[in-house]
Amino acid sequence: MTVPPSVTEPGLLLEAAPGIWVALHQRRVALHGEEWFAPHQEPAPYAPATREDLAAADGLPRWRAAELLAGRRLLRALLWARYPEAAGAPVVYRPGGRPVLAGRPRIGISISHDQGAVAVCAALDRAVGVDVQHVPAAVRPALLRRCAQGRAEEWARLPAGRLTTEFAWLWTVQEACVKAEGSGFAGRPWQVRVRPAARSGSWGRYTWVSLRDRTPLPLSVAYGAPAPFPHEPAEQP
């Protein structure tokens, strides 16, 4: 399959684990209300959005449309790089909110956005979840107690600067795991137990990896054991 000339390979394309591919791009955010620079205004590792992608963004607030299209275009660049046969497949959603590629159920995908950062993940015959986060300015004690259940005192002893960074890594692990499960926030991500500075671990049937020293922002990936996806009904975006 010939790659269109408008496609550029993601600048940061990593194999988080064997067969688990991740791409990351940071977009500039216009700090004027909710305005975001549209993806096409920046030199970026993107592939063109499909008609289905544009239709999904139509009618959304400008910042949300730009965010959605940034994720879709980076996803398509990753697919062109590793799974070109699926690069044009429409993105649809299962009832629990998991994105899937219509007609390509064997390729698991996940997309994450945070304040201009976009991360995507794809793998063959695996459920995957990816999450990227900026380091927060502070962490509220109540939020720390919820997310670090069973280890809150250990986390609270960290110096303030390290605590905010480690909390961002913790959050990416928890979000990646429930995304891989397909349950999202309803999956109670705070039940995923993570120790400070941990690089990998497991939660139920899912393995997670934090890409420390490999990405400029906290980014974690979770994935299941190799198994073809079930053919579940999907909803259009």
CORLINNOR-V778476 format. One record per residue. N is the residue number from 1. OMEGA is omega as a letter, one per 20 degrees, with the letter a starting at -180 (none if undefined). BURIAL is 1 if it has 24 or more other C-alpha atoms within 12 Angstrom, else 0. Layout:
{{N:OMEGA:BURIAL} {N:OMEGA:BURIAL}}
//
This chain:
{{1:a:0} {2:r:0} {3:r:0} {4:a:0} {5:a:0} {6:a:0} {7:r:1} {8:a:1} {9:r:1} {10:a:1} {11:r:0} {12:a:1} {13:a:1} {14:r:1} {15:a:1} {16:r:1} {17:a:1} {18:r:0} {19:a:1} {20:a:1} {21:a:1} {22:r:1} {23:a:1} {24:r:1} {25:r:1} {26:r:1} {27:r:1} {28:r:1} {29:r:0} {30:a:0} {31:r:0} {32:a:0} {33:a:0} {34:a:0} {35:r:0} {36:r:1} {37:r:1} {38:a:1} {39:a:1} {40:r:0} {41:a:0} {42:r:0} {43:a:0} {44:r:1} {45:a:1} {46:r:1} {47:a:1} {48:r:1} {49:r:1} {50:r:0} {51:r:0} {52:r:0} {53:a:1} {54:r:1} {55:r:0} {56:a:1} {57:a:1} {58:r:0} {59:r:0} {60:r:0} {61:a:0} {62:a:0} {63:a:1} {64:r:1} {65:r:1} {66:r:1} {67:a:1} {68:a:1} {69:r:1} {70:r:1} {71:a:1} {72:a:1} {73:r:1} {74:r:1} {75:a:1} {76:r:1} {77:r:1} {78:r:1} {79:r:1} {80:a:1} {81:a:1} {82:a:1} {83:a:1} {84:r:1} {85:a:0} {86:a:1} {87:a:1} {88:a:1} {89:r:1} {90:r:1} {91:r:1} {92:a:1} {93:r:1} {94:a:1} {95:r:0} {96:r:0} {97:a:1} {98:r:1} {99:r:1} {100:r:1} {101:a:1} {102:r:1} {103:r:0} {104:a:1} {105:a:1} {106:a:1} {107:r:1} {108:a:1} {109:r:1} {110:a:1} {111:r:1} {112:r:1} {113:r:1} {114:r:1} {115:r:1} {116:r:1} {117:r:1} {118:r:1} {119:r:1} {120:a:1} {121:r:1} {122:r:1} {123:r:1} {124:r:1} {125:r:0} {126:r:1} {127:a:1} {128:r:1} {129:r:1} {130:r:1} {131:r:1} {132:a:1} {133:r:1} {134:r:1} {135:a:1} {136:r:0} {137:a:0} {138:r:0} {139:r:1} {140:a:0} {141:a:0} {142:r:0} {143:r:0} {144:r:1} {145:a:0} {146:a:1} {147:a:1} {148:a:1} {149:r:1} {150:a:0} {151:a:0} {152:r:1} {153:r:0} {154:r:0} {155:a:1} {156:r:1} {157:r:0} {158:r:0} {159:a:0} {160:a:0} {161:r:0} {162:a:0} {163:a:1} {164:r:1} {165:a:1} {166:r:1} {167:r:1} {168:r:1} {169:r:1} {170:a:1} {171:a:1} {172:r:1} {173:a:1} {174:r:1} {175:r:1} {176:a:1} {177:a:1} {178:r:1} {179:r:1} {180:r:1} {181:a:1} {182:a:1} {183:a:1} {184:a:1} {185:r:0} {186:r:0} {187:r:0} {188:a:0} {189:a:1} {190:r:1} {191:r:1} {192:a:1} {193:a:1} {194:r:1} {195:r:1} {196:r:1} {197:r:1} {198:a:0} {199:a:1} {200:r:1} {201:a:1} {202:r:1} {203:a:1} {204:a:0} {205:a:0} {206:r:1} {207:r:1} {208:a:1} {209:r:1} {210:a:1} {211:r:1} {212:a:1} {213:a:0} {214:a:0} {215:a:1} {216:r:0} {217:r:1} {218:a:1} {219:r:1} {220:a:1} {221:r:1} {222:a:1} {223:r:1} {224:r:1} {225:r:1} {226:r:0} {227:r:0} {228:r:0} {229:r:1} {230:r:0} {231:r:0} {232:r:0} {233:r:0} {234:r:0} {235:r:0} {236:a:0} {237:none:0}}
//
